[in-house]
Amino acid sequence: MTPTGRIHSVESFGTVDGPGIRFVTFLQGCPMRCLFCHNPDTWNPAAPVRYEMTPQELLSETLRYRSFIRKGGVTLTGGEPLLQAAFAREYFRLCKEAGLHTALDTSGAVFTEEALGVLDFTDLVLLDVKTADDAFHKSYTGMERKNNRLFLDHLQSVGKPVWIRHVLVPGLTDIPERLEGLAGYLSGYSCIERVEILPYHTMGVYKYAELGLRYPLEGIGPESALKAEEVREAFRKRLGVEVV
Ligand code: SF4
């Protein structure tokens, strides 16, 4: 049976989720509860969505933008796209048939055979590493760190190119011991081509109010651009890969 995707939203000219201009699809549902999340409206897998589409239907929509994304590609993100692994795999399979570059933006929280099957048709993984601090991970994201580690280990073992994404939150993940721990951890993986250091922002706060949820990082302001640049420079020196 053809899997139907539950799609929160799409962005036809994405420029921040992988190389070049991309057709970005946000899938509904996420098992994590990161304190800094600016998309809490993607959490509930059963929430009403804008689109329900088959992979073929999403491909047809994608191909309307073919001339723009020719040198970029497509990205699946969320929420957590691997909660809808069968749909994601088939969409990427069709995209590869159509000659498009595929990027999967994931938290690595879903470590199942079905989820790993999506990698068969994935050119690049954008892997969020929230923190390398095991003890802190659960309270920070709502989940243990284990699957995220296993996911990166798997990517390393199959030689899949990876871009790491890490959000810097003032007082939580921008403190020296956690940054040191993260850099040390990442230095063990040759599959990592690039690291993105993303300063925390508060643009999603209004969504919590709309959903009737308490904002967990109340009182913490945005990360400074200067701090983010300092961290990027330190990671560049330490890891020897592109850091942006
Ligand atoms: S994994 Fe992403 S979508 Fe899910 S809670 Fe964390 S930041 Fe939000």
py3Dmol code that shows the C-alpha trace and the ligand (Angstrom):
import py3Dmol

protein = """\
ATOM      1  CA  MET A   1       0.000   0.000   0.000  1.00  0.00           C
ATOM      2  CA  THR A   2       1.330   3.460  -0.853  1.00  0.00           C
ATOM      3  CA  PRO A   3       2.162   5.321   2.376  1.00  0.00           C
ATOM      4  CA  THR A   4       0.503   8.702   2.795  1.00  0.00           C
ATOM      5  CA  GLY A   5       2.590  11.480   4.298  1.00  0.00           C
ATOM      6  CA  ARG A   6       1.208  13.798   6.966  1.00  0.00           C
ATOM      7  CA  ILE A   7       2.810  17.091   6.006  1.00  0.00           C
ATOM      8  CA  HIS A   8       2.931  20.069   8.336  1.00  0.00           C
ATOM      9  CA  SER A   9       4.115  22.502   5.656  1.00  0.00           C
ATOM     10  CA  VAL A  10       6.392  22.949   2.652  1.00  0.00           C
ATOM     11  CA  GLU A  11       8.913  25.591   1.689  1.00  0.00           C
ATOM     12  CA  SER A  12       9.587  25.876  -2.036  1.00  0.00           C
ATOM     13  CA  PHE A  13      12.800  27.918  -1.894  1.00  0.00           C
ATOM     14  CA  GLY A  14      14.594  26.752   1.246  1.00  0.00           C
ATOM     15  CA  THR A  15      18.189  27.921   1.602  1.00  0.00           C
ATOM     16  CA  VAL A  16      19.169  26.736   5.091  1.00  0.00           C
ATOM     17  CA  ASP A  17      18.434  22.994   5.068  1.00  0.00           C
ATOM     18  CA  GLY A  18      21.196  21.564   2.898  1.00  0.00           C
ATOM     19  CA  PRO A  19      23.178  22.767  -0.110  1.00  0.00           C
ATOM     20  CA  GLY A  20      21.688  25.169  -2.677  1.00  0.00           C
ATOM     21  CA  ILE A  21      18.036  26.078  -3.125  1.00  0.00           C
ATOM     22  CA  ARG A  22      15.807  23.276  -1.896  1.00  0.00           C
ATOM     23  CA  PHE A  23      12.226  22.118  -1.776  1.00  0.00           C
ATOM     24  CA  VAL A  24      11.803  21.487   1.947  1.00  0.00           C
ATOM     25  CA  THR A  25       9.010  19.381   3.406  1.00  0.00           C
ATOM     26  CA  PHE A  26       8.191  19.477   7.122  1.00  0.00           C
ATOM     27  CA  LEU A  27       6.620  16.211   8.265  1.00  0.00           C
ATOM     28  CA  GLN A  28       4.258  16.179  11.220  1.00  0.00           C
ATOM     29  CA  GLY A  29       5.193  14.454  14.486  1.00  0.00           C
ATOM     30  CA  CYS A  30       8.242  14.403  16.777  1.00  0.00           C
ATOM     31  CA  PRO A  31       9.064  12.116  19.736  1.00  0.00           C
ATOM     32  CA  MET A  32      11.437  14.657  21.309  1.00  0.00           C
ATOM     33  CA  ARG A  33      10.638  17.703  23.409  1.00  0.00           C
ATOM     34  CA  CYS A  34      13.705  19.909  23.110  1.00  0.00           C
ATOM     35  CA  LEU A  35      13.491  22.843  25.492  1.00  0.00           C
ATOM     36  CA  PHE A  36      14.557  25.262  22.743  1.00  0.00           C
ATOM     37  CA  CYS A  37      12.197  23.884  20.053  1.00  0.00           C
ATOM     38  CA  HIS A  38      10.664  26.614  17.900  1.00  0.00           C
ATOM     39  CA  ASN A  39       8.283  24.234  16.126  1.00  0.00           C
ATOM     40  CA  PRO A  40       6.080  22.769  18.896  1.00  0.00           C
ATOM     41  CA  ASP A  41       3.230  22.752  16.374  1.00  0.00           C
ATOM     42  CA  THR A  42       4.994  19.834  14.644  1.00  0.00           C
ATOM     43  CA  TRP A  43       5.095  17.625  17.770  1.00  0.00           C
ATOM     44  CA  ASN A  44       1.740  15.886  17.788  1.00  0.00           C
ATOM     45  CA  PRO A  45       1.674  13.232  15.035  1.00  0.00           C
ATOM     46  CA  ALA A  46      -2.139  13.237  15.062  1.00  0.00           C
ATOM     47  CA  ALA A  47      -2.602  17.014  14.861  1.00  0.00           C
ATOM     48  CA  PRO A  48      -4.484  18.369  11.842  1.00  0.00           C
ATOM     49  CA  VAL A  49      -2.103  18.995   8.926  1.00  0.00           C
ATOM     50  CA  ARG A  50      -2.166  21.148   5.806  1.00  0.00           C
ATOM     51  CA  TYR A  51      -1.502  18.303   3.388  1.00  0.00           C
ATOM     52  CA  GLU A  52      -1.855  14.562   3.219  1.00  0.00           C
ATOM     53  CA  MET A  53      -0.087  13.297   0.138  1.00  0.00           C
ATOM     54  CA  THR A  54       1.367  10.173  -1.386  1.00  0.00           C
ATOM     55  CA  PRO A  55       5.084  10.266  -2.234  1.00  0.00           C
ATOM     56  CA  GLN A  56       4.149  10.571  -5.914  1.00  0.00           C
ATOM     57  CA  GLU A  57       1.909  13.551  -5.210  1.00  0.00           C
ATOM     58  CA  LEU A  58       4.651  15.261  -3.211  1.00  0.00           C
ATOM     59  CA  LEU A  59       7.113  14.556  -6.014  1.00  0.00           C
ATOM     60  CA  SER A  60       4.737  16.147  -8.551  1.00  0.00           C
ATOM     61  CA  GLU A  61       4.525  19.237  -6.338  1.00  0.00           C
ATOM     62  CA  THR A  62       8.324  19.217  -5.971  1.00  0.00           C
ATOM     63  CA  LEU A  63       8.895  19.031  -9.712  1.00  0.00           C
ATOM     64  CA  ARG A  64       6.970  22.264 -10.256  1.00  0.00           C
ATOM     65  CA  TYR A  65      10.097  23.910  -8.833  1.00  0.00           C
ATOM     66  CA  ARG A  66      12.565  21.747 -10.704  1.00  0.00           C
ATOM     67  CA  SER A  67      14.395  24.563 -12.476  1.00  0.00           C
ATOM     68  CA  PHE A  68      15.039  26.323  -9.143  1.00  0.00           C
ATOM     69  CA  ILE A  69      16.216  23.284  -7.193  1.00  0.00           C
ATOM     70  CA  ARG A  70      18.260  21.737 -10.011  1.00  0.00           C
ATOM     71  CA  LYS A  71      21.552  22.556  -8.284  1.00  0.00           C
ATOM     72  CA  GLY A  72      20.126  22.183  -4.746  1.00  0.00           C
ATOM     73  CA  GLY A  73      17.613  19.447  -4.153  1.00  0.00           C
ATOM     74  CA  VAL A  74      14.976  18.323  -1.666  1.00  0.00           C
ATOM     75  CA  THR A  75      15.020  18.093   2.126  1.00  0.00           C
ATOM     76  CA  LEU A  76      12.756  16.214   4.501  1.00  0.00           C
ATOM     77  CA  THR A  77      12.583  17.690   7.971  1.00  0.00           C
ATOM     78  CA  GLY A  78       9.996  18.109  10.712  1.00  0.00           C
ATOM     79  CA  GLY A  79       9.192  17.395  13.377  1.00  0.00           C
ATOM     80  CA  GLU A  80      11.048  14.151  12.928  1.00  0.00           C
ATOM     81  CA  PRO A  81      10.782  12.809   9.360  1.00  0.00           C
ATOM     82  CA  LEU A  82      11.785   9.285  10.381  1.00  0.00           C
ATOM     83  CA  LEU A  83       8.493   8.881  12.254  1.00  0.00           C
ATOM     84  CA  GLN A  84       7.080   8.530   8.720  1.00  0.00           C
ATOM     85  CA  ALA A  85       9.917   6.391   7.403  1.00  0.00           C
ATOM     86  CA  ALA A  86       7.988   4.444   4.736  1.00  0.00           C
ATOM     87  CA  PHE A  87       6.714   7.651   3.205  1.00  0.00           C
ATOM     88  CA  ALA A  88      10.139   9.326   3.438  1.00  0.00           C
ATOM     89  CA  ARG A  89      11.903   6.387   1.803  1.00  0.00           C
ATOM     90  CA  GLU A  90       9.508   6.222  -1.129  1.00  0.00           C
ATOM     91  CA  TYR A  91       9.583   9.997  -1.679  1.00  0.00           C
ATOM     92  CA  PHE A  92      13.387   9.992  -1.693  1.00  0.00           C
ATOM     93  CA  ARG A  93      13.425   6.973  -4.016  1.00  0.00           C
ATOM     94  CA  LEU A  94      11.263   8.879  -6.496  1.00  0.00           C
ATOM     95  CA  CYS A  95      13.398  12.000  -6.094  1.00  0.00           C
ATOM     96  CA  LYS A  96      16.560  10.036  -6.864  1.00  0.00           C
ATOM     97  CA  GLU A  97      14.845   8.583  -9.955  1.00  0.00           C
ATOM     98  CA  ALA A  98      14.102  12.174 -10.976  1.00  0.00           C
ATOM     99  CA  GLY A  99      17.769  13.105 -10.513  1.00  0.00           C
ATOM    100  CA  LEU A 100      17.332  15.233  -7.389  1.00  0.00           C
ATOM    101  CA  HIS A 101      19.751  15.496  -4.455  1.00  0.00           C
ATOM    102  CA  THR A 102      18.135  14.335  -1.191  1.00  0.00           C
ATOM    103  CA  ALA A 103      18.864  15.559   2.345  1.00  0.00           C
ATOM    104  CA  LEU A 104      17.368  14.167   5.529  1.00  0.00           C
ATOM    105  CA  ASP A 105      17.194  16.496   8.526  1.00  0.00           C
ATOM    106  CA  THR A 106      16.802  14.268  11.564  1.00  0.00           C
ATOM    107  CA  SER A 107      17.358  14.155  15.300  1.00  0.00           C
ATOM    108  CA  GLY A 108      18.353  10.490  15.020  1.00  0.00           C
ATOM    109  CA  ALA A 109      15.743   9.693  17.667  1.00  0.00           C
ATOM    110  CA  VAL A 110      14.141   6.884  15.661  1.00  0.00           C
ATOM    111  CA  PHE A 111      16.639   4.064  15.354  1.00  0.00           C
ATOM    112  CA  THR A 112      14.742   1.258  13.641  1.00  0.00           C
ATOM    113  CA  GLU A 113      15.395  -0.874  10.563  1.00  0.00           C
ATOM    114  CA  GLU A 114      12.642   0.959   8.711  1.00  0.00           C
ATOM    115  CA  ALA A 115      14.132   4.353   9.588  1.00  0.00           C
ATOM    116  CA  LEU A 116      17.608   3.288   8.496  1.00  0.00           C
ATOM    117  CA  GLY A 117      16.096   2.138   5.192  1.00  0.00           C
ATOM    118  CA  VAL A 118      15.485   5.795   4.299  1.00  0.00           C
ATOM    119  CA  LEU A 119      19.261   6.171   4.036  1.00  0.00           C
ATOM    120  CA  ASP A 120      19.230   3.944   0.921  1.00  0.00           C
ATOM    121  CA  PHE A 121      18.019   6.985  -1.020  1.00  0.00           C
ATOM    122  CA  THR A 122      19.557   9.779   1.082  1.00  0.00           C
ATOM    123  CA  ASP A 123      22.562  11.712  -0.242  1.00  0.00           C
ATOM    124  CA  LEU A 124      23.199  13.796   2.855  1.00  0.00           C
ATOM    125  CA  VAL A 125      22.131  13.604   6.501  1.00  0.00           C
ATOM    126  CA  LEU A 126      21.686  16.769   8.541  1.00  0.00           C
ATOM    127  CA  LEU A 127      21.963  15.299  12.017  1.00  0.00           C
ATOM    128  CA  ASP A 128      20.965  17.351  15.043  1.00  0.00           C
ATOM    129  CA  VAL A 129      23.214  16.670  18.003  1.00  0.00           C
ATOM    130  CA  LYS A 130      21.532  18.453  20.877  1.00  0.00           C
ATOM    131  CA  THR A 131      24.246  17.805  23.447  1.00  0.00           C
ATOM    132  CA  ALA A 132      26.998  15.248  24.046  1.00  0.00           C
ATOM    133  CA  ASP A 133      26.260  15.315  27.770  1.00  0.00           C
ATOM    134  CA  ASP A 134      24.494  12.004  28.521  1.00  0.00           C
ATOM    135  CA  ALA A 135      23.199  13.084  31.918  1.00  0.00           C
ATOM    136  CA  PHE A 136      21.773  16.342  30.575  1.00  0.00           C
ATOM    137  CA  HIS A 137      20.253  14.942  27.350  1.00  0.00           C
ATOM    138  CA  LYS A 138      17.047  13.560  28.865  1.00  0.00           C
ATOM    139  CA  SER A 139      16.023  16.704  30.715  1.00  0.00           C
ATOM    140  CA  TYR A 140      17.030  18.851  27.745  1.00  0.00           C
ATOM    141  CA  THR A 141      15.267  16.891  24.984  1.00  0.00           C
ATOM    142  CA  GLY A 142      12.814  14.534  26.663  1.00  0.00           C
ATOM    143  CA  MET A 143      14.704  11.479  25.366  1.00  0.00           C
ATOM    144  CA  GLU A 144      17.830   9.520  26.222  1.00  0.00           C
ATOM    145  CA  ARG A 145      20.862  10.154  24.041  1.00  0.00           C
ATOM    146  CA  LYS A 146      21.356   6.533  23.001  1.00  0.00           C
ATOM    147  CA  ASN A 147      19.582   6.600  19.611  1.00  0.00           C
ATOM    148  CA  ASN A 148      21.340   9.763  18.529  1.00  0.00           C
ATOM    149  CA  ARG A 149      24.695   8.124  19.234  1.00  0.00           C
ATOM    150  CA  LEU A 150      23.703   4.906  17.481  1.00  0.00           C
ATOM    151  CA  PHE A 151      22.497   6.878  14.499  1.00  0.00           C
ATOM    152  CA  LEU A 152      25.797   8.716  14.061  1.00  0.00           C
ATOM    153  CA  ASP A 153      27.710   5.465  14.567  1.00  0.00           C
ATOM    154  CA  HIS A 154      25.607   3.920  11.809  1.00  0.00           C
ATOM    155  CA  LEU A 155      26.215   6.846   9.455  1.00  0.00           C
ATOM    156  CA  GLN A 156      29.922   6.484  10.075  1.00  0.00           C
ATOM    157  CA  SER A 157      29.833   2.738   9.403  1.00  0.00           C
ATOM    158  CA  VAL A 158      28.031   3.158   6.057  1.00  0.00           C
ATOM    159  CA  GLY A 159      30.101   6.217   5.064  1.00  0.00           C
ATOM    160  CA  LYS A 160      27.156   8.577   4.689  1.00  0.00           C
ATOM    161  CA  PRO A 161      28.067  12.282   4.440  1.00  0.00           C
ATOM    162  CA  VAL A 162      26.824  14.165   7.513  1.00  0.00           C
ATOM    163  CA  TRP A 163      26.332  17.778   8.443  1.00  0.00           C
ATOM    164  CA  ILE A 164      25.968  18.181  12.210  1.00  0.00           C
ATOM    165  CA  ARG A 165      23.596  20.828  13.561  1.00  0.00           C
ATOM    166  CA  HIS A 166      23.940  22.088  17.094  1.00  0.00           C
ATOM    167  CA  VAL A 167      21.914  24.802  18.811  1.00  0.00           C
ATOM    168  CA  LEU A 168      23.741  27.054  21.243  1.00  0.00           C
ATOM    169  CA  VAL A 169      21.524  28.007  24.168  1.00  0.00           C
ATOM    170  CA  PRO A 170      22.887  30.567  26.662  1.00  0.00           C
ATOM    171  CA  GLY A 171      23.837  28.912  29.945  1.00  0.00           C
ATOM    172  CA  LEU A 172      22.819  25.438  28.747  1.00  0.00           C
ATOM    173  CA  THR A 173      24.828  24.361  25.712  1.00  0.00           C
ATOM    174  CA  ASP A 174      27.219  27.284  25.305  1.00  0.00           C
ATOM    175  CA  ILE A 175      29.162  26.508  28.495  1.00  0.00           C
ATOM    176  CA  PRO A 176      32.807  25.438  28.089  1.00  0.00           C
ATOM    177  CA  GLU A 177      32.515  21.894  29.466  1.00  0.00           C
ATOM    178  CA  ARG A 178      29.596  20.984  27.203  1.00  0.00           C
ATOM    179  CA  LEU A 179      31.240  22.536  24.128  1.00  0.00           C
ATOM    180  CA  GLU A 180      34.476  20.722  24.918  1.00  0.00           C
ATOM    181  CA  GLY A 181      32.582  17.457  25.333  1.00  0.00           C
ATOM    182  CA  LEU A 182      30.786  17.953  22.034  1.00  0.00           C
ATOM    183  CA  ALA A 183      33.929  18.825  20.081  1.00  0.00           C
ATOM    184  CA  GLY A 184      35.725  15.785  21.528  1.00  0.00           C
ATOM    185  CA  TYR A 185      32.818  13.524  20.633  1.00  0.00           C
ATOM    186  CA  LEU A 186      32.469  14.810  17.058  1.00  0.00           C
ATOM    187  CA  SER A 187      36.211  14.596  16.427  1.00  0.00           C
ATOM    188  CA  GLY A 188      35.878  10.804  16.306  1.00  0.00           C
ATOM    189  CA  TYR A 189      33.721  10.777  13.123  1.00  0.00           C
ATOM    190  CA  SER A 190      35.238  11.094   9.657  1.00  0.00           C
ATOM    191  CA  CYS A 191      31.771  11.075   8.016  1.00  0.00           C
ATOM    192  CA  ILE A 192      31.193  14.627   9.282  1.00  0.00           C
ATOM    193  CA  GLU A 193      31.741  17.116   6.464  1.00  0.00           C
ATOM    194  CA  ARG A 194      30.422  20.203   8.131  1.00  0.00           C
ATOM    195  CA  VAL A 195      29.159  21.512  11.458  1.00  0.00           C
ATOM    196  CA  GLU A 196      26.480  24.156  11.798  1.00  0.00           C
ATOM    197  CA  ILE A 197      26.437  26.141  15.041  1.00  0.00           C
ATOM    198  CA  LEU A 198      22.969  27.649  15.344  1.00  0.00           C
ATOM    199  CA  PRO A 199      22.398  30.408  17.897  1.00  0.00           C
ATOM    200  CA  TYR A 200      19.213  29.945  19.924  1.00  0.00           C
ATOM    201  CA  HIS A 201      16.445  32.417  19.085  1.00  0.00           C
ATOM    202  CA  THR A 202      13.046  33.110  20.575  1.00  0.00           C
ATOM    203  CA  MET A 203      10.999  33.418  17.385  1.00  0.00           C
ATOM    204  CA  GLY A 204       8.917  30.351  18.177  1.00  0.00           C
ATOM    205  CA  VAL A 205       7.741  31.513  21.610  1.00  0.00           C
ATOM    206  CA  TYR A 206       4.353  32.702  20.353  1.00  0.00           C
ATOM    207  CA  LYS A 207       3.537  29.177  19.144  1.00  0.00           C
ATOM    208  CA  TYR A 208       3.653  27.866  22.718  1.00  0.00           C
ATOM    209  CA  ALA A 209       1.091  30.454  23.750  1.00  0.00           C
ATOM    210  CA  GLU A 210      -1.104  29.498  20.784  1.00  0.00           C
ATOM    211  CA  LEU A 211      -0.920  25.835  21.807  1.00  0.00           C
ATOM    212  CA  GLY A 212      -1.600  26.670  25.459  1.00  0.00           C
ATOM    213  CA  LEU A 213       1.846  25.406  26.490  1.00  0.00           C
ATOM    214  CA  ARG A 214       4.255  26.890  28.993  1.00  0.00           C
ATOM    215  CA  TYR A 215       7.454  28.097  27.322  1.00  0.00           C
ATOM    216  CA  PRO A 216      10.253  26.088  28.977  1.00  0.00           C
ATOM    217  CA  LEU A 217      13.079  28.587  28.411  1.00  0.00           C
ATOM    218  CA  GLU A 218      11.220  31.602  29.754  1.00  0.00           C
ATOM    219  CA  GLY A 219      13.756  34.268  30.723  1.00  0.00           C
ATOM    220  CA  ILE A 220      16.569  33.006  28.485  1.00  0.00           C
ATOM    221  CA  GLY A 221      17.355  35.478  25.708  1.00  0.00           C
ATOM    222  CA  PRO A 222      18.759  34.755  22.238  1.00  0.00           C
ATOM    223  CA  GLU A 223      22.354  33.583  21.887  1.00  0.00           C
ATOM    224  CA  SER A 224      24.778  36.330  20.898  1.00  0.00           C
ATOM    225  CA  ALA A 225      26.182  36.329  17.379  1.00  0.00           C
ATOM    226  CA  LEU A 226      29.640  36.964  18.827  1.00  0.00           C
ATOM    227  CA  LYS A 227      29.490  33.891  21.062  1.00  0.00           C
ATOM    228  CA  ALA A 228      28.322  31.757  18.133  1.00  0.00           C
ATOM    229  CA  GLU A 229      31.251  32.965  16.028  1.00  0.00           C
ATOM    230  CA  GLU A 230      33.719  32.223  18.846  1.00  0.00           C
ATOM    231  CA  VAL A 231      32.373  28.690  19.093  1.00  0.00           C
ATOM    232  CA  ARG A 232      32.555  28.224  15.323  1.00  0.00           C
ATOM    233  CA  GLU A 233      36.195  29.291  15.322  1.00  0.00           C
ATOM    234  CA  ALA A 234      37.044  26.905  18.165  1.00  0.00           C
ATOM    235  CA  PHE A 235      35.291  24.018  16.374  1.00  0.00           C
ATOM    236  CA  ARG A 236      37.040  24.830  13.084  1.00  0.00           C
ATOM    237  CA  LYS A 237      40.408  24.552  14.795  1.00  0.00           C
ATOM    238  CA  ARG A 238      39.487  21.425  16.688  1.00  0.00           C
ATOM    239  CA  LEU A 239      37.681  19.458  13.959  1.00  0.00           C
ATOM    240  CA  GLY A 240      39.314  20.657  10.747  1.00  0.00           C
ATOM    241  CA  VAL A 241      35.993  20.688   8.878  1.00  0.00           C
ATOM    242  CA  GLU A 242      33.831  23.489   7.577  1.00  0.00           C
ATOM    243  CA  VAL A 243      31.984  25.157  10.468  1.00  0.00           C
ATOM    244  CA  VAL A 244      29.270  27.717   9.781  1.00  0.00           C
TER     245      VAL A 244
END
"""
ligand_1 = """\
8
SF4
S 13.754 17.302 17.486
Fe 13.353 19.252 16.429
S 11.118 19.338 16.182
Fe 11.562 17.755 17.708
S 11.402 18.787 19.677
Fe 13.554 18.847 19.070
S 13.831 20.791 17.987
Fe 11.610 20.377 18.090
"""
view = py3Dmol.view(width=600, height=400)
view.addModel(protein, "pdb")
view.setStyle({"model": 0}, {"cartoon": {"style": "trace"}})
view.addModel(ligand_1, "xyz")
view.setStyle({"model": 1}, {"stick": {}})
view.zoomTo()
view.show()
